[in-house]
Amino acid sequence: MRRRTRVPPAPLPQREGVDPVRIRLPEGGAWATVRDHLVARLAAGPGVVDRMLREGRIVGADGAPLSPATPYAAGLYVWFHRDLPAEPRVPGDLHVVYRDEHIVVADKPHFLATMPRGTHVAETALARLRARLGIPALSAAHRLDRLTAGLLLFTVRPEERGAYQTLFRDRRVRKEYEAVAAYDPDVPLPRTVRSHLVKDRGVLAAYEVPGAAPNSESRVELLAHDGRLGRYRLLPRTGRTHQLRVHMNALGLPLLGDPLYPVVRGPVAPDDFRRPLQLLARALEFTDPVTGTAHRFVSGRTLDAWESYAAWAGGGERAEPGPPPPGGP
């Protein structure tokens, strides 16, 4: 059996809670220098790699800056920090609900990504918490969609992360969500929705495959309604991408503020935080795999469209899907 190469620790500190990029030079490379490989490999603009080398921003395992002439060596690790993208500040507080020596539970606002990915780097829950709490090793045990608000579980110690991730993998975490959508008296509730969900790479929306064996399950309950809007409790048994959004749409009850279901809409400006998706990760309940403590955490957030449809809609063009505001024409 082939032995895995031990990855040396990063010689660069985090920047604004974001880890440096690590690259291992592959076998069989025909490049004369590390510089030539990075120019070919990275999606950087003309001259970016050369500038970073001149500024001493690309380093080896010992932390020493590499030069443009550093020879290519297969298996060599190099580190650097990318230039952070210009990110608009996501509104809303990231509340720490609970913290001990093993875990941190945070209550994130809508529009804040869970962890750095793509164009969302420093404006993520993980980066914010690392910087605020001074825990560089903090890691996410699971993820929420950027548009979804609510509870996230983070681990403090890298060696314990797997134990908490296993809770989610083995469905030993009871997750409870709330949502706001249209009210339809002809949709009988409560009910359990099962279907085969597929999310293709590079495609924004997931879809159901009729007749295929179910791989997703959600229980849908009606908590309250005002005749036009409903407030729903959603209890996912599985954790497929966009599962709750797809299942509610399949019932004819797409969530207010959803840009993908029932139809994919055009992109919005990165600083447009109006009409957030009305989906909230309300509660997490599990037995701690390290301490044995029985935990139940509850979000203190509310869904704006249920509190005041007019305030959520912002007085502009009415967002679809969803009914007109209560009392409207």
TORBA-382857 format. One record per residue (C-alpha): residue number from 1; residue in three letters; x, y, z. Coordinates in Angstrom, 3 decimals. Layout:
// residues N
+--------+--------+----------+----------+----------+
! vexlum ! koltor !        x !        y !        z !
+--------+--------+----------+----------+----------+
!    NUM !    ALA !        X !        Y !        Z !
...
+--------+--------+----------+----------+----------+
This chain:
// residues 329
+--------+--------+----------+----------+----------+
! vexlum ! koltor !        x !        y !        z !
+--------+--------+----------+----------+----------+
!      1 !    MET !    0.000 !    0.000 !    0.000 !
!      2 !    ARG !    1.323 !    3.411 !   -0.977 !
!      3 !    ARG !    2.132 !    5.674 !    1.942 !
!      4 !    ARG !    0.580 !    9.102 !    2.036 !
!      5 !    THR !    3.050 !   11.962 !    2.034 !
!      6 !    ARG !    2.958 !   13.956 !    5.248 !
!      7 !    VAL !    1.894 !   17.522 !    4.573 !
!      8 !    PRO !    4.121 !   20.014 !    6.413 !
!      9 !    PRO !    2.414 !   22.720 !    8.469 !
!     10 !    ALA !    1.659 !   25.998 !    6.748 !
!     11 !    PRO !    4.561 !   28.440 !    7.165 !
!     12 !    LEU !    2.236 !   31.432 !    6.672 !
!     13 !    PRO !   -0.352 !   32.621 !    9.199 !
!     14 !    GLN !   -3.997 !   33.060 !    8.312 !
!     15 !    ARG !   -5.043 !   36.423 !    6.928 !
!     16 !    GLU !   -8.432 !   37.729 !    8.064 !
!     17 !    GLY !   -9.289 !   34.182 !    9.112 !
!     18 !    VAL !   -8.412 !   32.741 !    5.684 !
!     19 !    ASP !   -5.810 !   29.980 !    5.254 !
!     20 !    PRO !   -2.986 !   30.393 !    2.756 !
!     21 !    VAL !   -3.231 !   28.462 !   -0.501 !
!     22 !    ARG !   -1.157 !   25.269 !   -0.517 !
!     23 !    ILE !    0.086 !   23.668 !   -3.757 !
!     24 !    ARG !    2.051 !   20.456 !   -4.181 !
!     25 !    LEU !    4.074 !   20.294 !   -7.389 !
!     26 !    PRO !    3.004 !   17.178 !   -9.337 !
!     27 !    GLU !    5.144 !   14.354 !  -10.651 !
!     28 !    GLY !    6.111 !   14.334 !  -14.299 !
!     29 !    GLY !    6.217 !   18.073 !  -14.715 !
!     30 !    ALA !    8.130 !   19.498 !  -17.659 !
!     31 !    TRP !    8.576 !   22.926 !  -16.080 !
!     32 !    ALA !   12.042 !   24.296 !  -15.452 !
!     33 !    THR !   11.040 !   26.489 !  -12.502 !
!     34 !    VAL !    8.316 !   26.751 !   -9.870 !
!     35 !    ARG !    7.433 !   30.058 !  -11.478 !
!     36 !    ASP !    6.718 !   28.400 !  -14.842 !
!     37 !    HIS !    4.426 !   25.834 !  -13.206 !
!     38 !    LEU !    2.456 !   28.431 !  -11.242 !
!     39 !    VAL !    1.954 !   30.604 !  -14.309 !
!     40 !    ALA !    0.581 !   27.582 !  -16.186 !
!     41 !    ARG !   -1.524 !   26.298 !  -13.286 !
!     42 !    LEU !   -3.069 !   29.355 !  -11.694 !
!     43 !    ALA !   -5.924 !   31.328 !  -13.192 !
!     44 !    ALA !   -4.087 !   34.563 !  -12.512 !
!     45 !    GLY !   -3.750 !   37.588 !  -14.740 !
!     46 !    PRO !   -0.611 !   38.417 !  -16.729 !
!     47 !    GLY !    2.315 !   39.205 !  -14.482 !
!     48 !    VAL !    0.537 !   38.291 !  -11.212 !
!     49 !    VAL !    2.798 !   35.355 !  -10.335 !
!     50 !    ASP !    5.928 !   37.368 !  -11.197 !
!     51 !    ARG !    4.762 !   40.216 !   -8.973 !
!     52 !    MET !    4.051 !   37.841 !   -6.077 !
!     53 !    LEU !    7.523 !   36.319 !   -6.422 !
!     54 !    ARG !    9.156 !   39.758 !   -6.472 !
!     55 !    GLU !    7.262 !   40.681 !   -3.315 !
!     56 !    GLY !    8.325 !   37.485 !   -1.533 !
!     57 !    ARG !    4.741 !   36.260 !   -1.161 !
!     58 !    ILE !    5.289 !   32.701 !   -2.427 !
!     59 !    VAL !    7.180 !   30.578 !    0.094 !
!     60 !    GLY !    8.417 !   27.042 !    0.634 !
!     61 !    ALA !    7.899 !   24.749 !    3.619 !
!     62 !    ASP !   10.544 !   26.625 !    5.630 !
!     63 !    GLY !    8.792 !   29.952 !    5.057 !
!     64 !    ALA !   11.606 !   31.299 !    2.878 !
!     65 !    PRO !   10.445 !   33.199 !   -0.222 !
!     66 !    LEU !   10.968 !   31.497 !   -3.563 !
!     67 !    SER !   12.632 !   33.308 !   -6.416 !
!     68 !    PRO !   11.676 !   33.328 !  -10.112 !
!     69 !    ALA !   14.617 !   30.984 !  -10.677 !
!     70 !    THR !   13.742 !   28.381 !   -8.005 !
!     71 !    PRO !   13.997 !   25.062 !   -9.879 !
!     72 !    TYR !   10.939 !   22.846 !  -10.263 !
!     73 !    ALA !   10.981 !   19.828 !   -7.927 !
!     74 !    ALA !    8.139 !   17.294 !   -7.966 !
!     75 !    GLY !    6.534 !   16.920 !   -4.540 !
!     76 !    LEU !    7.602 !   20.358 !   -3.343 !
!     77 !    TYR !    4.970 !   22.269 !   -1.350 !
!     78 !    VAL !    4.536 !   26.006 !   -1.801 !
!     79 !    TRP !    2.235 !   28.425 !   -0.022 !
!     80 !    PHE !    0.904 !   31.886 !   -0.734 !
!     81 !    HIS !   -2.031 !   34.164 !   -0.013 !
!     82 !    ARG !   -4.204 !   35.136 !   -2.935 !
!     83 !    ASP !   -5.268 !   38.750 !   -3.185 !
!     84 !    LEU !   -8.617 !   38.829 !   -1.424 !
!     85 !    PRO !  -11.511 !   39.826 !   -3.669 !
!     86 !    ALA !  -13.431 !   42.988 !   -2.943 !
!     87 !    GLU !  -16.416 !   41.684 !   -0.988 !
!     88 !    PRO !  -19.358 !   43.756 !    0.222 !
!     89 !    ARG !  -19.948 !   43.423 !    3.926 !
!     90 !    VAL !  -22.821 !   41.016 !    4.554 !
!     91 !    PRO !  -25.314 !   42.698 !    6.897 !
!     92 !    GLY !  -26.364 !   41.121 !   10.143 !
!     93 !    ASP !  -24.562 !   39.814 !   13.195 !
!     94 !    LEU !  -22.969 !   36.394 !   13.460 !
!     95 !    HIS !  -24.067 !   35.388 !   16.964 !
!     96 !    VAL !  -22.115 !   32.841 !   18.987 !
!     97 !    VAL !  -24.822 !   30.725 !   20.618 !
!     98 !    TYR !  -22.495 !   28.345 !   22.454 !
!     99 !    ARG !  -18.784 !   27.811 !   22.925 !
!    100 !    ASP !  -16.675 !   25.318 !   24.836 !
!    101 !    GLU !  -13.228 !   23.762 !   24.348 !
!    102 !    HIS !  -14.559 !   21.427 !   21.645 !
!    103 !    ILE !  -17.236 !   23.225 !   19.619 !
!    104 !    VAL !  -18.626 !   26.612 !   18.653 !
!    105 !    VAL !  -22.257 !   27.011 !   17.574 !
!    106 !    ALA !  -23.033 !   30.185 !   15.630 !
!    107 !    ASP !  -26.248 !   31.698 !   14.296 !
!    108 !    LYS !  -25.465 !   33.143 !   10.872 !
!    109 !    PRO !  -27.410 !   35.749 !    8.896 !
!    110 !    HIS !  -28.741 !   35.292 !    5.381 !
!    111 !    PHE !  -26.221 !   35.830 !    2.537 !
!    112 !    LEU !  -23.174 !   34.818 !    4.600 !
!    113 !    ALA !  -21.398 !   31.758 !    3.174 !
!    114 !    THR !  -20.303 !   29.049 !    5.592 !
!    115 !    MET !  -16.660 !   28.828 !    4.499 !
!    116 !    PRO !  -14.344 !   30.385 !    1.893 !
!    117 !    ARG !  -15.204 !   29.343 !   -1.637 !
!    118 !    GLY !  -15.173 !   31.113 !   -4.989 !
!    119 !    THR !  -15.799 !   34.847 !   -4.601 !
!    120 !    HIS !  -16.797 !   34.525 !   -0.926 !
!    121 !    VAL !  -13.608 !   34.419 !    1.120 !
!    122 !    ALA !  -13.279 !   36.769 !    4.092 !
!    123 !    GLU !  -17.036 !   37.389 !    4.165 !
!    124 !    THR !  -17.794 !   33.900 !    5.436 !
!    125 !    ALA !  -18.873 !   32.563 !    8.799 !
!    126 !    LEU !  -15.670 !   30.545 !    9.239 !
!    127 !    ALA !  -13.307 !   33.419 !    8.456 !
!    128 !    ARG !  -15.232 !   35.856 !   10.653 !
!    129 !    LEU !  -15.251 !   33.485 !   13.621 !
!    130 !    ARG !  -11.578 !   32.549 !   13.299 !
!    131 !    ALA !  -10.604 !   36.213 !   13.343 !
!    132 !    ARG !  -13.031 !   37.204 !   16.095 !
!    133 !    LEU !  -12.463 !   34.281 !   18.453 !
!    134 !    GLY !   -8.749 !   33.852 !   17.784 !
!    135 !    ILE !   -9.105 !   30.148 !   16.898 !
!    136 !    PRO !   -7.072 !   29.574 !   13.710 !
!    137 !    ALA !   -7.885 !   25.841 !   13.697 !
!    138 !    LEU !  -11.661 !   26.374 !   13.781 !
!    139 !    SER !  -13.405 !   24.245 !   11.140 !
!    140 !    ALA !  -16.981 !   23.780 !    9.976 !
!    141 !    ALA !  -18.566 !   20.409 !   10.789 !
!    142 !    HIS !  -21.284 !   20.934 !    8.149 !
!    143 !    ARG !  -22.543 !   23.626 !    5.782 !
!    144 !    LEU !  -25.550 !   25.823 !    5.154 !
!    145 !    ASP !  -26.337 !   27.437 !    1.808 !
!    146 !    ARG !  -25.237 !   31.066 !    1.671 !
!    147 !    LEU !  -28.862 !   32.189 !    1.353 !
!    148 !    THR !  -30.029 !   30.202 !    4.392 !
!    149 !    ALA !  -29.783 !   31.698 !    7.878 !
!    150 !    GLY !  -29.411 !   29.850 !   11.151 !
!    151 !    LEU !  -27.292 !   27.472 !   13.176 !
!    152 !    LEU !  -23.858 !   26.168 !   12.216 !
!    153 !    LEU !  -21.624 !   23.809 !   14.184 !
!    154 !    PHE !  -17.851 !   24.387 !   14.194 !
!    155 !    THR !  -15.095 !   22.305 !   15.755 !
!    156 !    VAL !  -12.203 !   23.762 !   17.738 !
!    157 !    ARG !   -9.695 !   20.893 !   17.565 !
!    158 !    PRO !   -8.676 !   19.426 !   14.192 !
!    159 !    GLU !   -8.304 !   15.939 !   15.661 !
!    160 !    GLU !  -11.963 !   15.981 !   16.785 !
!    161 !    ARG !  -13.514 !   17.296 !   13.588 !
!    162 !    GLY !  -14.109 !   13.844 !   12.131 !
!    163 !    ALA !  -16.165 !   12.765 !   15.129 !
!    164 !    TYR !  -18.574 !   15.669 !   14.678 !
!    165 !    GLN !  -18.753 !   15.293 !   10.899 !
!    166 !    THR !  -19.662 !   11.651 !   11.443 !
!    167 !    LEU !  -22.731 !   12.773 !   13.407 !
!    168 !    PHE !  -24.083 !   14.443 !   10.277 !
!    169 !    ARG !  -22.999 !   11.616 !    7.972 !
!    170 !    ASP !  -24.742 !    9.020 !   10.149 !
!    171 !    ARG !  -27.874 !   11.184 !   10.576 !
!    172 !    ARG !  -27.436 !   11.462 !   14.331 !
!    173 !    VAL !  -28.156 !   15.192 !   14.323 !
!    174 !    ARG !  -31.799 !   16.260 !   14.500 !
!    175 !    LYS !  -32.089 !   19.334 !   12.288 !
!    176 !    GLU !  -35.138 !   21.564 !   12.345 !
!    177 !    TYR !  -35.823 !   24.371 !    9.866 !
!    178 !    GLU !  -38.481 !   27.025 !    9.466 !
!    179 !    ALA !  -39.665 !   28.503 !    6.194 !
!    180 !    VAL !  -42.221 !   30.939 !    4.804 !
!    181 !    ALA !  -44.128 !   30.158 !    1.626 !
!    182 !    ALA !  -47.621 !   30.523 !    0.241 !
!    183 !    TYR !  -50.437 !   28.871 !    2.168 !
!    184 !    ASP !  -52.536 !   26.414 !    0.193 !
!    185 !    PRO !  -55.389 !   24.673 !    2.031 !
!    186 !    ASP !  -55.452 !   22.033 !   -0.707 !
!    187 !    VAL !  -51.973 !   20.788 !    0.259 !
!    188 !    PRO !  -52.547 !   18.282 !    3.087 !
!    189 !    LEU !  -50.061 !   18.627 !    5.932 !
!    190 !    PRO !  -48.197 !   17.255 !    7.792 !
!    191 !    ARG !  -46.635 !   14.926 !    5.264 !
!    192 !    THR !  -43.321 !   13.321 !    4.378 !
!    193 !    VAL !  -41.812 !   14.026 !    0.975 !
!    194 !    ARG !  -39.433 !   11.483 !   -0.573 !
!    195 !    SER !  -37.732 !   11.719 !   -3.956 !
!    196 !    HIS !  -34.523 !   11.049 !   -5.844 !
!    197 !    LEU !  -32.573 !   14.310 !   -5.990 !
!    198 !    VAL !  -29.684 !   15.062 !   -8.337 !
!    199 !    LYS !  -27.443 !   18.127 !   -8.276 !
!    200 !    ASP !  -25.164 !   18.233 !  -11.313 !
!    201 !    ARG !  -21.818 !   19.959 !  -11.012 !
!    202 !    GLY !  -21.887 !   23.410 !  -12.583 !
!    203 !    VAL !  -25.706 !   23.523 !  -12.685 !
!    204 !    LEU !  -27.376 !   25.890 !  -10.233 !
!    205 !    ALA !  -30.592 !   24.001 !   -9.520 !
!    206 !    ALA !  -31.085 !   20.441 !   -8.321 !
!    207 !    TYR !  -33.847 !   18.313 !   -9.807 !
!    208 !    GLU !  -35.936 !   15.242 !   -9.025 !
!    209 !    VAL !  -35.789 !   12.031 !  -11.049 !
!    210 !    PRO !  -39.294 !   10.544 !  -11.315 !
!    211 !    GLY !  -39.485 !    6.830 !  -10.593 !
!    212 !    ALA !  -35.954 !    6.546 !   -9.206 !
!    213 !    ALA !  -35.350 !    5.167 !   -5.726 !
!    214 !    PRO !  -35.665 !    7.978 !   -3.161 !
!    215 !    ASN !  -32.424 !    9.322 !   -1.731 !
!    216 !    SER !  -33.961 !   12.277 !    0.144 !
!    217 !    GLU !  -36.669 !   12.633 !    2.769 !
!    218 !    SER !  -38.241 !   15.686 !    4.422 !
!    219 !    ARG !  -41.165 !   16.047 !    6.799 !
!    220 !    VAL !  -43.236 !   19.203 !    6.254 !
!    221 !    GLU !  -45.501 !   20.629 !    8.946 !
!    222 !    LEU !  -47.643 !   23.764 !    8.959 !
!    223 !    LEU !  -47.031 !   25.848 !   12.077 !
!    224 !    ALA !  -49.347 !   28.770 !   11.296 !
!    225 !    HIS !  -50.971 !   30.664 !    8.451 !
!    226 !    ASP !  -52.765 !   33.941 !    7.858 !
!    227 !    GLY !  -54.792 !   32.797 !    4.887 !
!    228 !    ARG !  -52.125 !   33.688 !    2.317 !
!    229 !    LEU !  -48.742 !   33.000 !    3.883 !
!    230 !    GLY !  -47.752 !   29.889 !    5.794 !
!    231 !    ARG !  -45.006 !   29.328 !    8.339 !
!    232 !    TYR !  -43.650 !   25.802 !    8.058 !
!    233 !    ARG !  -41.500 !   23.466 !   10.108 !
!    234 !    LEU !  -39.212 !   21.360 !    7.935 !
!    235 !    LEU !  -37.496 !   18.263 !    9.292 !
!    236 !    PRO !  -34.952 !   16.806 !    6.857 !
!    237 !    ARG !  -34.120 !   13.154 !    7.343 !
!    238 !    THR !  -31.342 !   13.376 !    4.732 !
!    239 !    GLY !  -29.075 !   16.230 !    3.678 !
!    240 !    ARG !  -29.097 !   16.547 !   -0.100 !
!    241 !    THR !  -28.174 !   19.875 !   -1.697 !
!    242 !    HIS !  -31.217 !   22.207 !   -1.805 !
!    243 !    GLN !  -33.370 !   19.345 !   -0.516 !
!    244 !    LEU !  -35.872 !   21.424 !    1.449 !
!    245 !    ARG !  -36.202 !   24.004 !   -1.304 !
!    246 !    VAL !  -36.847 !   21.334 !   -3.939 !
!    247 !    HIS !  -39.340 !   19.443 !   -1.789 !
!    248 !    MET !  -41.325 !   22.559 !   -0.924 !
!    249 !    ASN !  -41.378 !   23.529 !   -4.592 !
!    250 !    ALA !  -42.607 !   20.029 !   -5.472 !
!    251 !    LEU !  -45.567 !   20.620 !   -3.137 !
!    252 !    GLY !  -46.383 !   23.815 !   -5.010 !
!    253 !    LEU !  -45.085 !   25.878 !   -2.088 !
!    254 !    PRO !  -41.775 !   27.424 !   -3.240 !
!    255 !    LEU !  -40.052 !   29.436 !   -0.535 !
!    256 !    LEU !  -40.307 !   33.191 !   -0.638 !
!    257 !    GLY !  -37.131 !   34.771 !   -1.958 !
!    258 !    ASP !  -35.870 !   31.627 !   -3.686 !
!    259 !    PRO !  -33.867 !   32.574 !   -6.820 !
!    260 !    LEU !  -33.740 !   28.990 !   -8.157 !
!    261 !    TYR !  -37.107 !   27.334 !   -7.586 !
!    262 !    PRO !  -39.432 !   27.122 !   -9.401 !
!    263 !    VAL !  -37.334 !   28.983 !  -12.020 !
!    264 !    VAL !  -33.700 !   30.060 !  -12.107 !
!    265 !    ARG !  -33.470 !   33.837 !  -12.180 !
!    266 !    GLY !  -30.744 !   36.071 !  -13.467 !
!    267 !    PRO !  -27.817 !   36.981 !  -11.205 !
!    268 !    VAL !  -28.186 !   39.855 !   -8.764 !
!    269 !    ALA !  -25.559 !   42.366 !   -7.701 !
!    270 !    PRO !  -23.254 !   41.047 !   -4.951 !
!    271 !    ASP !  -24.362 !   43.857 !   -2.635 !
!    272 !    ASP !  -28.097 !   43.249 !   -3.158 !
!    273 !    PHE !  -29.267 !   41.853 !    0.160 !
!    274 !    ARG !  -32.974 !   42.499 !   -0.327 !
!    275 !    ARG !  -35.642 !   39.824 !    0.116 !
!    276 !    PRO !  -33.569 !   37.068 !    1.701 !
!    277 !    LEU !  -34.595 !   33.470 !    1.170 !
!    278 !    GLN !  -37.145 !   32.630 !    3.831 !
!    279 !    LEU !  -35.399 !   29.577 !    5.206 !
!    280 !    LEU !  -33.926 !   29.310 !    8.691 !
!    281 !    ALA !  -31.963 !   26.498 !   10.339 !
!    282 !    ARG !  -33.889 !   26.793 !   13.588 !
!    283 !    ALA !  -32.508 !   23.987 !   15.789 !
!    284 !    LEU !  -29.689 !   21.455 !   16.115 !
!    285 !    GLU !  -29.958 !   18.550 !   18.541 !
!    286 !    PHE !  -27.332 !   15.852 !   19.124 !
!    287 !    THR !  -25.282 !   13.995 !   21.698 !
!    288 !    ASP !  -21.722 !   15.297 !   21.772 !
!    289 !    PRO !  -19.429 !   12.491 !   20.535 !
!    290 !    VAL !  -16.529 !   13.745 !   22.660 !
!    291 !    THR !  -18.137 !   14.765 !   25.960 !
!    292 !    GLY !  -21.380 !   12.753 !   25.864 !
!    293 !    THR !  -23.402 !   15.904 !   26.576 !
!    294 !    ALA !  -26.920 !   16.083 !   25.122 !
!    295 !    HIS !  -27.140 !   19.386 !   23.233 !
!    296 !    ARG !  -30.081 !   21.297 !   21.815 !
!    297 !    PHE !  -29.419 !   24.709 !   20.283 !
!    298 !    VAL !  -32.092 !   27.082 !   18.970 !
!    299 !    SER !  -31.678 !   30.076 !   16.676 !
!    300 !    GLY !  -32.944 !   33.399 !   17.962 !
!    301 !    ARG !  -33.707 !   34.692 !   14.461 !
!    302 !    THR !  -37.087 !   35.222 !   12.852 !
!    303 !    LEU !  -38.115 !   35.180 !    9.214 !
!    304 !    ASP !  -38.814 !   38.686 !    7.955 !
!    305 !    ALA !  -41.618 !   37.839 !    5.551 !
!    306 !    TRP !  -43.647 !   36.271 !    8.359 !
!    307 !    GLU !  -43.065 !   39.183 !   10.722 !
!    308 !    SER !  -43.884 !   41.775 !    8.039 !
!    309 !    TYR !  -44.312 !   40.883 !    4.389 !
!    310 !    ALA !  -44.249 !   44.563 !    3.382 !
!    311 !    ALA !  -40.930 !   45.165 !    5.160 !
!    312 !    TRP !  -39.396 !   42.036 !    3.623 !
!    313 !    ALA !  -40.585 !   42.954 !    0.116 !
!    314 !    GLY !  -39.099 !   46.409 !    0.630 !
!    315 !    GLY !  -41.870 !   48.332 !   -1.084 !
!    316 !    GLY !  -40.501 !   47.489 !   -4.533 !
!    317 !    GLU !  -41.656 !   45.107 !   -7.192 !
!    318 !    ARG !  -43.226 !   42.072 !   -5.565 !
!    319 !    ALA !  -40.842 !   39.146 !   -5.272 !
!    320 !    GLU !  -41.854 !   35.810 !   -6.766 !
!    321 !    PRO !  -42.658 !   33.154 !   -5.791 !
!    322 !    GLY !  -45.158 !   34.072 !   -3.161 !
!    323 !    PRO !  -48.533 !   35.655 !   -2.668 !
!    324 !    PRO !  -49.291 !   39.355 !   -2.513 !
!    325 !    PRO !  -49.012 !   40.833 !    0.942 !
!    326 !    PRO !  -51.896 !   40.090 !    3.309 !
!    327 !    GLY !  -54.732 !   42.481 !    2.691 !
!    328 !    GLY !  -53.487 !   43.329 !   -0.802 !
!    329 !    PRO !  -55.598 !   43.203 !   -3.979 !
+--------+--------+----------+----------+----------+
